Amino acid sequence: MIGHHGHKVMSSVQSARKRLANMPKVLQACHNEAIIYGKCVSQKENLGHNNCLKEFNALAECARATYSVLYCLYAPFASYLMAICEKKQLSSTSTRYLK
């Protein structure tokens, strides 16, 4: 994008590409949550808003935690980023398939 906002646009595009590139790792790490959510959705005849909210939230939390771990494992680090990553508690859920 041309103009003074071009850097922000490129940055967000690069960020989106990184998230998409990591999607297989996230799905691998969260496959149990994805299966449970998928079963819930597929068993509803008239799926409505929030019908599988508990299952969706479990999947979303696993994905967030996994992306957080991936960021800390693979991001090029500045010293302030290392401090943030060192303070994070990496859950067994988010690290179980990333070793």
URTAUR-V693761 format. One record per run of one state. SS is the DSSP state (helix for helix, strand for strand, loop for the rest). FROM is the first residue (numbers start at 1). LEN is the number of residues. If there is no record, write none. Layout:
ss;from;len
SS;FROM;LEN
SS;FROM;LEN
This chain:
ss;from;len
loop;1;5
helix;6;16
loop;22;1
helix;23;7
loop;30;1
helix;31;12
loop;43;10
helix;53;22
loop;75;4
helix;79;9
loop;88;4
helix;92;4
loop;96;4
